[in-house]
Amino acid sequence: MSTRTLVLTSWYFPHKIIGWQDAITLMYLQKVDVIVSYDEVVRSPSVSMQVPAVVRLKRKVAVQKKRVKFSRLNVYVRDDCSCAYCGSRLAVSQFTYDHVLPRSRGGRTVWENIVTACVPCNSKKGNRTPEECGMRLLRPPRRPSVLPLLPPSIDPAEAPPEWRDFVQSLPQVGAG
């Protein structure tokens, strides 16, 4: 049995992936509309229903409630997947992050001291400040108040056939 359900925003934008049991709960609570179902059927003593493959939320998704969590991926998104020193745009897998003030000199791993860097620039900078090695930051690091909504990472080739109409044109974060 297919165990995952794709949840779309009210605008049909992929939001997240949940288990089919949670999707049925959302259906029961009338929080979603079923857009596509799998062929499988689940049964209880009183009800039979097809397993939901794709559901759409009836209400708008809250964009941001809390502070943006510090993470490597969020740093890359904040920096638009481009090196803070040379501006090159690469896939996420080809980036690292750099401490502007090196850790060995008291630099902390916080929004205001971390930037996205390509491997050549990070190696060139080494254990120095940008000024000491003649490099310039294209933009200063800062704590973002919000980040753009990112769809869940779904490879269209690996997605169930029932999802394909909704994931074919998703942007891939940091795609070359």
N, C-alpha and C positions, 0 to 999 in steps of 0.2 A: 504494500500500500504506500502511496506517496505520502510523505510525512510533513511536507512543508507547504505553506500557503504564502503567496505574495500579497502584501498589503499595499494598496495604492492610496495616495492622498485623495482628497475630494476632487482634485484636478487631474487624476489618473497618472500621477507621478509616483514611481516606486518609492515606498517609504521604508519598509522593513520586511523581514521574513519571519514568520511565526509557525508554530506547530499547528497542524490541522485541528487539534482539540481546542486550542485557544481561538482559532477562527470560528469554530462552531459556537463557542461561548459568546464571542462578539456578535454573531448572527442572532443568537437567542436574546441578547441584550439590545438588539436592534441598533447597533452602532455601525454596522457595515451592510453593504449590499453585495451580494455574490455576483461577480461578473462572469467567471468561468469556473466550471466544476470538473473534477476528475471523473473517470468512469466508475471508480470504487464507490460503494454505498456503505454507510454505517447504519446500524440498526439498534434501537432500544426496544423494550417491550411495546411501546406505543407509537414510535416514530421511525421512519426510514428516510435517510437523506443522502444525497451525493456529497462526497468530500469536497469542500471548496478549494479550488486551486488559486484563484485570484479574487480578492475582495477589495472593495473601495470604501474608505471611511466616509461616513455621512457628514461629519463635522470637520472643520478646518484644523490642521495640526498646528499646535503652538510652536513657533519658530525657536524661541529661546527663553528658558525660564531661569536658568542659573548662569553663573560665570562659565566661560569657556574653559573646559578641562585642558590642562597642559598635557600634550602627548606629541610624540614624534610626527604622526600623521597630521595633527592640527597645526604644528609649526609649518609643515610643507604646504598645507592649504593656505595658511595665513600669508605665506611668502609666494603664493601663486605658482608653486612648483618650479621656482627659478632660483638660481644661485644668487645669494645676496652680494657677492663680490663681482662676478663677471656677467650675471644676468642670463646664463644659459638655461634653457628649459629642457629637462630630461624626465624620464620616467622615474617614479618614486623610488624604484629599486636602485637607481643610480645616484641617489643623494645620500648625504649624511647630514648631521647637524653640527654646528660649530659654536663653541663658547667664545664670544667676542673677547671678553676678558678670560684668559685661560683658567681652568680650575686650579692649576698649580699656583696661581697668584690670587686665589680667593674668589674667582668667578663662580657664580652659582648657576645651577640648572633651572633657570626661571625664564619666563617669556621675554623679559627685558635684556637678557644676555645670550639668547640662543637665536641663531639664524640658520636657514637652509644653505648648504654649501655643496658644490660639486666636489668630487674627490681631489682633482688637481688643485683647486683653490684651497681646500682644507689642508692639503699636504704642504703647499707653498707657505701658508700662514703659520702652520706648525704651532709651537708653544709661545707665540708672540701676539701682541695686539695688532690690529690692522695697520695702525700708524707705524709701528716698528718695522713692518715688512713692506711698507709702501703700497698697501692695498687700501681700497676705499669701499665702505659700505654703500650700496646703492640706495638703501632705505634703512633707517634705524629700527632695531627690534622693539616691538611694543606689545603690550597685552591687548589682544583683540576683545572688543565687547561682544561681537557675534562673528560667526563663520558662515559661509554659504552652506545651504542644505546640500548634503551629498547623498546621492542614492546609494542603496546597498551595493556592494561590489558583486555583480552578477555577470558571469561569463555567458553571453547568449548561446554559445555552443554547448554549454553544460546545463543550461536551464531546461526545466521540463517543457515539452512542446506547448502546453497550455499557457506558459508565461511569455513566449517568444514575441508576441505582438506588443508587449509592454516593456521589454528590455532590449530590443534590437538597437535602438538609437541612443542608449545611455552613454554619457561621456565617461571615459576611463580616466581616473585621477592620475595626472602626470604622464599621460600617454605621449611619448616621444615628440 
